[in-house]
Amino acid sequence: MIEQLIAEATECDFKVALEIKKPKSWLKSVSAFSNGIGGTLFFGVSDDRKPIGLSDVQKDAEAISRLIKERITPLPQFILKPLQEDGKNLLALEVSPGRSTPYYYKADGVMEAYIRVGNESVIAPDYIVNELILKGTNQSFDTLTTDAVKKDYSFTLLEATYLERTGLRFEPSDYVSFGLADKNGVLTNAGKLMTDQHTVYNSRMFCTRWNGLEKGSIFDDALDDKEYEGNLIYLLKSGSEFIRNNSKVRFVKEAQYRVDKPDYAERAVTEALVNALIHRDYIVLGSEIHIDMFDDRVEITSPGGMFGGGSIQEYDIYSIRSMRRTLVIADMFHRMKYIERRGSGLRKIVSETEKLPGYSEIYKPEFFSTATDFRVILKNVNYIMCGASVHDAAHDTAHDTSVISKQNLLLEFCADPKSRDEMQAYINVSSRSHFSKYYLKPLLSSGKLEMMFPYKPKSKNQKYSTVHTK
């Protein structure tokens, strides 16, 4: 039963016993869970998930409730559940994601807000605390009014783009109704981000085309290097142009026609850049969006992790709920038809890439996030085909044969459910990314392998089983 609860938990921590004299050791996780996507603390369970048991569950439950009420402010929502496993008494403390963020741990005159970074609860940096404050008051950075007055700035690019993409003129009253200014003509942060002038320092984009597959020195290893700053529409168009100028469109001749084969799907690039612009954290001082192009991929990195907490790796992008960090900016891009439906951006990036000639599962876009940034990786679908020599092609053929052989071994091995680590060890593959690219993802996509917990694909308790066909 406990394995099932661990698999279903959004986040989890384990404590062999309740520490009353040093409650910060576990209360910081209560703060972090409340400030993020929620989580569960298991008491009486070791770090390797073995039930150890508690000697007095009732006493410990009362102490947990008391210490949370005394040390966490505001009071978070939580549920305490007694459990039994192998005849041992345990406690599960389920903490809900909070609405009145930030939730602080307070003691000895000190108040600290915590967030989750990986499997740890760490003190939230100032900019994340500021974001949590806005979130807790149902505000976002772009809705806040500034000291800038609309009449002192121009909006030529915004108005021209709006007319071009919607067929409608941008009326003076639209600035107020769309949230770019208040009734007194004072700009919001969203309005400042849409001016022709560079009024928000963090509104920048750094673009680099690297020579090869890794970063190096800008002076020695960059084939192209650009920096853009200013209006968000200008950044979107400049970023798109940079990627377009540093990629190619190849073609294959057919009997009666030719098939164009671009390195990247233009719509996927647009979606990835819009995602970076509307979901990034503008509070982080000295930050900017980075576009790094390599021979085999484009990486688009934006400041700020998942707005609701957690990491994108833990979610299924086909069922993830959209949470917008910038309400007005997202609405503006939606009005200008840069995004089709709110919340569908990541799925659109994948679906548009899948339409490319030459696409296969190894070119599927990847998404990564930490507490401080979000990264989209688009694969160059022409890289292997155009970059391989005769020797490389022969090597690839041998490699493909080896991969298929090992895939078949895995299918036999997973007749009974196995963990990822067990599978990698069985076929002697140490690299997690290599294993995912050539074995795990292809087998899952082909329907030959299935997850035991499909609704929580990144569960620490995840196992994989061969699909037996009748």
Secondary structure, 3 states (H helix, E strand, C coil): CHHHHHHHCCCEEEECCCCCCCCHHHHHHHHHHHHCCCEEEEECECCCCCECCCCCHHHHHHHHHHHHHHHEECCCCEEEEEEEECCEEEEEEEECCCCCCCCEEEECCEEEEEEEECCEEEECCHHHHHHHHHHHCCCCHHHCEEEEEHHHCCCHHHHHHHHHHHCCCCCCCHHHHCCCECCCCEEEHHHHHCCCCCCCCCCEEEEEEECCCCCCCHHHHEEEEEEEECCHHHHHHHHHHHHHHCCCEEEEECCCCEEEEECCCHHHHHHHHHHHHHHCCCCCCCCCEEEEECCCEEEEEEECCCCCCCCHHHCCCCCCCCCCCCHHHHHHHHHCCCCCCCCCHHHHHHHHHHCCCCCCHHHCCEEEECCCEEEEEEECCCHHHHHCCHHHHHHHHHHHHHHHHHHHHHHHHCCCCECHHHHHHHCCCCCHHHHHHHHHHHHHHCCCEEECCCCCCCCCCCCEEECCCC
